[in-house]
Amino acid sequence: MTTLHFNNSNKVLSGEINLPSSKSITNRALILKYLAKNSFSILNQSLADDSILLDNTLKKLQLLSENKLTNEIFIDNAGTAMRFLTALLSITKGNWSLTGSERMKERPIAGLVDTLNQLGAQISYQDNIGFPPLLIKGDFVKGGNASIEANTSSQFITSVILIAAFLENGLSLSFKDKIVSKPYITMTLNMLDYFGIKYSFINNYIAIKKQVFHPKDIFIESDWSAASYWYEMAALSENVEIKLNGLSNSGWQGDAIIADIFKEFGVNTEFLNDGVCLSKTKSRIKSFSFDFTDYPDIAPTIAVCCAGLGINAELKGLGGLIIKECDRLHALETELKKIGCNANIFNDNTLLIESSVINPQEIIHTYNDHRMAMSFAPLAIVLGKLNLDNIHVVKKSYPGFWNDFQRVGFRID
């Protein structure tokens, strides 16, 4: 157990934070760099555990791909790596066993496997149908027409379109359902465009022809998902002078929507050439409603922030949280109740929060989930102190979080 303290009686938050590089952009760049035979450099690459794991795995593939034996690839609890590598290994010569942690073996992947097999891949299940571990016979994949589940994970779609330009017949991909996390698909397409890959995205259909990849170095901007925790701290503080370095309004990251959301919670964003400055306004709301279908990663941050501010909230579009690093939807319900909130789930999709924050006697559990840890940590501003377990899990996306946390006035025991 770790105790977080906030000793500033005036609840003033000030400082300058160097945010981590975007994990999402880095991971896409790593896959494209491998496909382009390392013909460009990734500058300001993410140092998150997930990105380091994917980078090391791709370097390992270059040594193993000619091996005739079955090579096991273990990606722990890195969901992005599992999905991206499923597609990549299907076109990488060799026999592969792709597996991960026990939690990873509970996260569905049938929608992606079915689509890749439609395109000519040879992927089967080692244990339970529809879930990792996977057996992949990597070889020539022709490509062509396929359909895909769009309502489970946008990473299913991203993993397929990342390899599309390298398939003999390209890709014509139709979506069976309403797309979730659409901004992440837009991010992927923006990256393809950056490297000269042309595409068509109309309604529920993406087409990408086989074409030449134009390598050039890419600089990774700071992570808006990581910024969300600083927005939460700003909202919970009485006064704020925080600069978040490296954030861009390039439009590549959907989670930049937090700048608009947090206006309602009294946080103003000033965009600078090298980042943003946060300050307080008098704007306050008593209730909040939002659909997070396209922005699942910031949902825990907003949920806990509403609780800390005493705002009643209706948070919709949360069905995808159930298959994250933990079942975030039910984890949020459980842990919010510990701080006195009346939190209830409806239809496995919506979380209703009636806030009345108390100082919890119980430990707040992080469920081995980085976003749970970082979402609840700012409550120390309101409560004075907070007990969390397994705080080191933040390394998955924001390794320097606790160092930055302490630099602005928190103490960790």
N, C-alpha and C positions, 0 to 999 in steps of 0.2 A: 504493500500500500504506500502511496505517496500523497503527502498533503501539500496543497497549493495555497499560498497566502497572498493577499493583496493588502499591503500595509499603508497605502496612501489614503488617508482619511478624507481627502478632498475629491477622491475618485478622478484625479487628473491623469491622463495618459499622454505621454509625449515621447518622441524618439524618431529615429530613422531606421527603417528595416529593409534589408536586402532580401527580398523574397526569393524562394527557389525558382529555378527555371521550370517551365511547363513540362510536366511529366507526359501529358497527352501528346504534345507536339513532338517531344523527344522520341517517344516510342514509335511514332509513325515514321519519323526521320530515320531511325535505326533500321527499320524494315526496308525502307526504300534504299538506304545506303547499301545494305546487303545485296539487294536485287540489282543495284547498279554497280556491283563489284567494287565497292569502296572508292568510287570515283569522285566523291566530294567529302568535305569536312563538316562536322556538326559543331558549331561554336556555342559556348555557354550551355553545354549539355547538362541535363538534369542529373543530380547526384542522389536522387531517391532510390531506395532499395529496389523498387520495381524496374527502374530504368537500368540500373547497374546489372541486375540479374539478366534482363533481356540482352543487353550489350555483350555480357560474358557468354551467354548461350549462343549468340550469333557467331562469335569468334570461335567457339567450340565446334560449331557446325562445319566451318571451313576445313577443320581437321578430320571430321568424322564422315563427311558425306560420301566418300568413296569406300567406306568400310561395308563389307557385305553382311556383317552381323547386324542384329537389331540393337540400335543405340537408344538407351533410355535418356530422356530429357526431363528433368525434374524442375518445375517452375514454382514450387511452394504454393503460396496463396495469391499469385499474380494473375488476376483474371485477364488483363490485357494481353500478357504474354501467352497465356493459354490459347486465346482466340486468334491472335495474330500468327502464332507459330503453327496452329492447325492448318491455316491456309498456306503459309510459307513452306512447311514441310511437305505438303502434298505435291509441290513442284520442285522439291530438292531431292535429288537422287539419293536413295538409301532407304533403309528400313528403320522406322522410328517408333518408339513407345513414348508417348507424351503424357506425363502424369504430374500430380501435385499433391498438396496437403489433403487431409481428410475433408476439410471444408470445400476444397476445390472439387473433390469427387462428388459433392452434393449440388454443384452448380450446373444447370442444364446447358448442353451444347448441341443437342440434336438439330436445332434449326440451322446451324452453321454446317454441320457435317452433311446433312441432307443436300444442301445447296452445292457444296463442293463436289459431292458424289455425282450430282446432276451434270456437273461440268467435266466429269471424267476422272475425278480423284478416286483413290482407293483407300478409304478410311473405314475402320470397323471399331467396335467397342471391345475392350479387354475384359470388363466386368459387367456393370449394369448398362443396359441399353439406354442411350440418351445422355450419358454422363462420362466424364473422364474416369480412368485413363483410356487413351486412344491408341490404336495400332494404325500406323500410316505407312503405306508403301509409296514413297516419293518417286515420282517419275514424270514423264511428259503428260500434261493436262491440256486438253484441246481448248476448253472454254466454250463460249457460245451462249445459248439461252438457258436461263435458270430463274427460279422464283425463290424467295427467302422470307422467313418470319421477320417482321419488322417491329413486333411489339414486345420482344424479349430483351434484346440488347442491341444498341447501335453498333457495337463492336463486331457483331456478326457481319453486318454490311461492310463496315470499314475493312475488315480483314480480307474480304473478297475483292473489293475495289482496289486495294493496295497492290494486288498481284495482277489486276486485269490487263494492264498494258503489256504484260509479259506473256500472255496467253496467245496461242496461235490464232484463235478465232475471236480474241477479245472477250468482251462480256456484254450481254444484254440481260439486265437484272430487273425483275419486277417484284414489287412488295405485296405480300399477301394481306397485311394488316396496316393499321395506323402506325406510323413511325414514332418510336420513342427516342429521346435524346438526339433529335434531328441536328442541333448545332454541332455535334461531334462528327456527323457525316459531312456537314458543310466544311468543317475544319480539314477533314481528309481530302475533300475535293479541292479546297484552296491550296493544299500542299501539292497535289498532282499538277494543278495549274502552275504553281511556282516552278516546277521542274519541266514545264512544257508539255504536259500530258493534257490533251483535249478530251472533253466529256460532254455528255448531254444529260441533264437531270430535269425531267418534266413529270410533274405529278408524282406517281408511284413507280417511276421507271428511270433507271440509269443505264446509259450505254457508253462503253469505252472501247475503242478499237485498239488492236495491237499497234504500237507506235514507238518511236524513238524517245528514250529518256534523255533529257538534257541536264546533266549534272552541274550543280553550282553550290558553293558553300551556303549553309543556312545558319542564321543566328536565332537561338531559341529565346523568346521573350519570357518574362516572369509569369508565374502561374496565378490566374484569377481565382481558382478554387482555394489556393493557399491564402489569398488575400481576404477571403470571406471571413476568416477567424478574426482578422484585424478589424474588419467592419463591425463584427459582433462586439468586440471589445470597445470600439468607439461608441457604439450605440448604448452600451451598458455604463459608460463613464459619464461623469458630469461635464468634463471639458477635455478637449482632444486637440493635440498638435502632432499628428503622425504623418510621416512621409513614407510611402511604400515605393521603393525603387524598382524600376524595370517593367512596370505595368504599361501596357499599350492598349489603345483603342482601335487596334488593327481590324477588329471584327473576326479574328480567327477563333477566339474562345467565347463560347456562349455564356459561360459563367460571369462574364463582364456585366451581365444584367444586374449583378449585386449593386452596382453603383446607382441604378434606378430604384431597386427595391429598398435599399437602406435610406433613401431620401425620406421615405415614410416613417422611418425609425429615428429621424433627426440627425442623419449623417450626410454631410455635403462632400462631394468629390470634385477636386480641382485637378484637371489634367495638365501635366507639365511635359516637357520634352523627354524627361528621363524617369517618369513615374507619375504618381498621384499624391496629393495632399488631402488628408481627411480633417474635417472640422465639424463642429456641432451647429445645429440650427434649432429653432424652437418648435419645429414640426413634430407632433406626436399624434399617434392614432390609438384608438381604444380596441379596435379589432382589425384583423388582417385575413385576407383570403387570397390564395394563389394556387395555380396548377403547375406542379413541378415535373410534368411529363418530360419536358425537354431539358430539365436542369436538376437531375436527381442528386448530384454530389453536394449541392448547397442546401438541400432540404434539411439535413440535421442541424446545420448552423442556424437556419432561420427558425426552426422549431424551438431550439434551446434559447435563442435570443428573445423570441416572443414570451417564453416562460419567464426569463429574467426581467423583462420589461413589464410584466403583468398584462400582456396583451392577449386577448382571446383570439384564437386562430383556427382557421379551417384550411388545412394543407392537403391539397388534392393531387392526384396523379402519382401516388407513391408506391404503386404495385411493384415497380422494379427494384425497390429497396430490399425486398425480401431475398433476392439472390445476390446481394453484394457480399463483401468480405464477411459480414454476419447478416442475420436477418435484421437490418437496420430499423425496419418499421416497428417490429415488436420490441426491439431493444430500446427504441426511443420511448415507446409507451411505458415500458417497465421503469426506466430510469427517471423519466419526468415525474412519475408518481412519487418517487423517493423525495423529490424536492417540493412536494405539496400540490402538484398540478393534477387536475382532473383530466387525464389524457385517455382518449378512447379511439380505437380503430373501427372504421366502418367499411364494409365491402372489400377488405384487404387492399384498400386503395387510398383511403382518406383518414387523416389523423385530426381529431378535434381536440383543442387544448383550451381549458379554462384555467387561468393562471392564478396561483396564490403561493408564491415562493416561500419556503421555510428552509432553515438550515438542516440538511439531512443528517441523520445519525448513521445511516448506512453508507457503505462505500459505493461510489458510482462505478459501475463496471464498464470497461471499454470493449469487451467481447473480442479482444485481439483485432480491433478495427481502428485504424488511424483516424478516421473522420469522427467516430464517436469520442475519442480522447480529446481531439482539438475542438470539437463543438462544445463540450461541457466545460473545458478548462476556464473560459472567460467568466463563468458564473462566480468565480472567486472574487470578482469585483463587487458583486452584489452581496455575497454571503460572507465575505471576509476571508473564508477558507473553504476548501473543498477537498475531499478525499477521493483519489482515483486509483485504480489498479492498472498495472501493465502500461505505464506511460511511454515506454520505449517503442511502442508500436508505431509511433509517428514517423519513424524512419522510412516507412513504406512510401511516403510522399513528400515529407517535409522534415528532413533529418535535423535541421537546426532550430526547430520550433521552440524547444524548451530554453535554449540559449537566448533566443530573441525574446521569449516570454519574460525571462528574468531581467533583461536589459531595460524594460519599460516599467519596472517597479514590482514585479512579482517575486516571491520567494518560494523555493521548492525544498521540502524536507523529506 
